[in-house]
Amino acid sequence: MRYIEDDLKDKTILITGGAGFIGSNLAFYFQNNHPDAKVVVLDSFRSSCVLSNGNLKSFGHFKNLIGFSGEIISGDINDKDLLLDLEINYKFDYIFHEAAISDTTAQEQDLMIKTNVNAYKDLLELAIRHGANMIYASSAATYGNAKSPQIVGREAPNNVYGFSKLSMDNLSREYIKESDISIVGLRYFNVYGRGEYFKNTTASMVLQFGHQILAGKNPKLFEGSDKILRDFIYIEDVIQANIKAMQTKKSGIYNVGTGVPRSFQDIVDILQHELGTNLKCEYIPNPFVGSYQFHTEADIGSTKEALGYEPAYEMEDAIKDYVGEIKRVYEQEVK
Ligand SMILES: NC(=O)c1ccc[n+]([C@@H]2O[C@H](COP(=O)([O-])OP(=O)(O)OC[C@H]3O[C@@H](n4cnc5c(N)ncnc54)[C@H](O)[C@@H]3O)[C@@H](O)[C@H]2O)c1
């Protein structure tokens, strides 16, 4: 579905983190709906580098881009020479900045701040010099355990990831005051959908439960999962928010959720309904108490008002739409 009238002919779009989950969905959105736009993907892709928690440092995967015919650059946003090269040799009209240490459990504070905050500042400077609109990924992790509904301005991050995203937002506010370009931060809540498999254990629980069920295993939930509620948001709605944000004159920080929190138990129940199973759930203690969000619910009033954003997918519709892909990935990658 195309969300804006403009065909974006002769426009050049940079997508950082374009080999990741959300970035690759953006790349295909433009390819499919705005074939006359020039799309450049920049991503560090995956290597053997792992963080101290055992997870990969970057999750980009070429398979997320199979079928994408735009330009692809393998590079690190922390590399100032690369950014200079981009500044000299391209003229971007829009920058969608998705590249980040996206792992909320990463402990490397130095790498997190450098990659998520400092490199973002360099990209903002580039955007200003090109006159490009900046649409960047912030996160609901900025709220930590702040009371629901989460409202922009009431943040309380409880991990370095959330802190880094809040620092990006604070930086953006300063730039919004001083520059002419449009700068929009989108605080995604829990995103799920096509393209997330290569995030490994950091992929959404929708995918992980789906694969447990397809393997015939009893879905493993944390104790009290019917009362752990999150604002889960389908990838299509996240793309909608990004595209609507690219032409707004209303720079700012906006929540991207549904406004309707759902439980982890709901996810399993809907998946079992779609997959035609009736496996017994297993309940295990939650090891993340203290840095875990037990209730998130995006206040999306300002997102609707400023961007014309309107979430289109309830979880039932989204899982129905996604389940074929969950099965395909299971057959082709997991089995
Ligand atoms: N998926 C979610 O639920 C969610 C929620 C809130 C915010 N976000 C944010 O949205 C953005 C996209 O997330 P995602 O879910 O697609 O994660 P992802 O890990 O799939 O995508 C991030 C991409 O950035 C790349 N990358 C990492 N470090 C890089 C570097 N130094 N230089 C260049 N590329 C680098 C990775 O290879 C990866 O492809 C991230 O900024 C993330 O923090 C995601």
Ligand as a Chemical Component Dictionary entry (heavy atoms), coordinates in Angstrom:
data_LIG
# 
_chem_comp.id                   LIG 
_chem_comp.type                 NON-POLYMER 
_chem_comp.pdbx_formal_charge   0 
_chem_comp.three_letter_code    LIG 
# 
loop_
_chem_comp_atom.comp_id 
_chem_comp_atom.atom_id 
_chem_comp_atom.alt_atom_id 
_chem_comp_atom.type_symbol 
_chem_comp_atom.charge 
_chem_comp_atom.model_Cartn_x 
_chem_comp_atom.model_Cartn_y 
_chem_comp_atom.model_Cartn_z 
_chem_comp_atom.pdbx_ordinal 
LIG N1  N1  N 0  12.246 -3.917 16.260 1  
LIG C1  C1  C 0  11.778 -3.254 17.299 2  
LIG O1  O1  O 0  10.871 -3.728 18.013 3  
LIG C2  C2  C 0  12.310 -1.881 17.625 4  
LIG C3  C3  C 0  11.702 -1.181 18.667 5  
LIG C4  C4  C 0  12.177 0.093  18.970 6  
LIG C5  C5  C 0  13.205 0.652  18.253 7  
LIG N2  N2  N 1  13.801 -0.077 17.256 8  
LIG C6  C6  C 0  14.907 0.566  16.535 9  
LIG O2  O2  O 0  14.609 0.499  15.153 10 
LIG C7  C7  C 0  15.810 0.401  14.390 11 
LIG C8  C8  C 0  15.742 -0.804 13.499 12 
LIG O3  O3  O 0  15.586 -1.946 14.336 13 
LIG P1  P1  P 0  15.437 -3.420 13.766 14 
LIG O4  O4  O 0  14.443 -4.102 14.614 15 
LIG O5  O5  O -1 15.278 -3.352 12.315 16 
LIG O6  O6  O 0  16.855 -3.995 14.166 17 
LIG P2  P2  P 0  17.985 -4.689 13.279 18 
LIG O7  O7  O 0  19.070 -5.062 14.219 19 
LIG O8  O8  O 0  17.394 -5.735 12.422 20 
LIG O9  O9  O 0  18.457 -3.490 12.346 21 
LIG C9  C9  C 0  19.528 -2.640 12.659 22 
LIG C10 C10 C 0  20.494 -2.700 11.517 23 
LIG O10 O10 O 0  21.579 -1.804 11.793 24 
LIG C11 C11 C 0  22.769 -2.406 11.365 25 
LIG N3  N3  N 0  23.871 -1.827 12.125 26 
LIG C12 C12 C 0  24.165 -2.023 13.443 27 
LIG N4  N4  N 0  25.254 -1.308 13.774 28 
LIG C13 C13 C 0  25.635 -0.636 12.650 29 
LIG C14 C14 C 0  26.679 0.252  12.359 30 
LIG N5  N5  N 0  27.575 0.609  13.299 31 
LIG N6  N6  N 0  26.806 0.753  11.109 32 
LIG C15 C15 C 0  25.917 0.386  10.129 33 
LIG N7  N7  N 0  24.902 -0.459 10.347 34 
LIG C16 C16 C 0  24.758 -0.967 11.604 35 
LIG C17 C17 C 0  22.594 -3.888 11.644 36 
LIG O11 O11 O 0  23.451 -4.696 10.852 37 
LIG C18 C18 C 0  21.134 -4.091 11.317 38 
LIG O12 O12 O 0  20.954 -4.502 9.998  39 
LIG C19 C19 C 0  16.939 0.362  15.399 40 
LIG O13 O13 O 0  17.436 1.661  15.555 41 
LIG C20 C20 C 0  16.263 -0.096 16.672 42 
LIG O14 O14 O 0  16.942 0.332  17.806 43 
LIG C21 C21 C 0  13.366 -1.324 16.925 44 
# 
loop_
_chem_comp_bond.comp_id 
_chem_comp_bond.atom_id_1 
_chem_comp_bond.atom_id_2 
_chem_comp_bond.value_order 
_chem_comp_bond.pdbx_ordinal 
LIG N1  C1  SING 1  
LIG C1  O1  DOUB 2  
LIG C1  C2  SING 3  
LIG C2  C3  SING 4  
LIG C2  C21 DOUB 5  
LIG C3  C4  DOUB 6  
LIG C4  C5  SING 7  
LIG C5  N2  DOUB 8  
LIG N2  C6  SING 9  
LIG N2  C21 SING 10 
LIG C6  O2  SING 11 
LIG C6  C20 SING 12 
LIG O2  C7  SING 13 
LIG C7  C8  SING 14 
LIG C7  C19 SING 15 
LIG C8  O3  SING 16 
LIG O3  P1  SING 17 
LIG P1  O4  DOUB 18 
LIG P1  O5  SING 19 
LIG P1  O6  SING 20 
LIG O6  P2  SING 21 
LIG P2  O7  DOUB 22 
LIG P2  O8  SING 23 
LIG P2  O9  SING 24 
LIG O9  C9  SING 25 
LIG C9  C10 SING 26 
LIG C10 O10 SING 27 
LIG C10 C18 SING 28 
LIG O10 C11 SING 29 
LIG C11 N3  SING 30 
LIG C11 C17 SING 31 
LIG N3  C12 SING 32 
LIG N3  C16 SING 33 
LIG C12 N4  DOUB 34 
LIG N4  C13 SING 35 
LIG C13 C14 SING 36 
LIG C13 C16 DOUB 37 
LIG C14 N5  SING 38 
LIG C14 N6  DOUB 39 
LIG N6  C15 SING 40 
LIG C15 N7  DOUB 41 
LIG N7  C16 SING 42 
LIG C17 O11 SING 43 
LIG C17 C18 SING 44 
LIG C18 O12 SING 45 
LIG C19 O13 SING 46 
LIG C19 C20 SING 47 
LIG C20 O14 SING 48 
# 
